[in-house]
Amino acid sequence: MPSREEHMLNDIRSWGLKESFPEVHRILDQFAHYPNMRFLSLHRRYLHHAEGIEYIEMRFGADAGIAAYGHIMDDCGHIPNAIDYYRGSVDNFGFKIAGR
């Protein structure tokens, strides 16, 4: 799991953006350490999915959407849909569950 700093470096290095988007990465991980890391294993359910990318794009624009896409790819290895977390086709970390 990359740190916020690594995500910001990847905005430029891996995803070809001209700037990094610290606010996007903060929003995507806002529940990870709150409170007392209780949601660390669940925080990806909230915005680490295609609908989360759409939300970021609507709020901050297309380049921020690319940063969100890159953040989720770095963390999950693919872009799940929000419902995948509830159907059980991905685990709490957004990783695909074999056979589902």
Summary of the structure (lengths in Angstrom):
residues: 100
radius of gyration: 12.9
end to end distance: 23.3
largest distance: 39.1
contacts: 295
relative contact order: 0.17
helix: 53%
strand: 2%
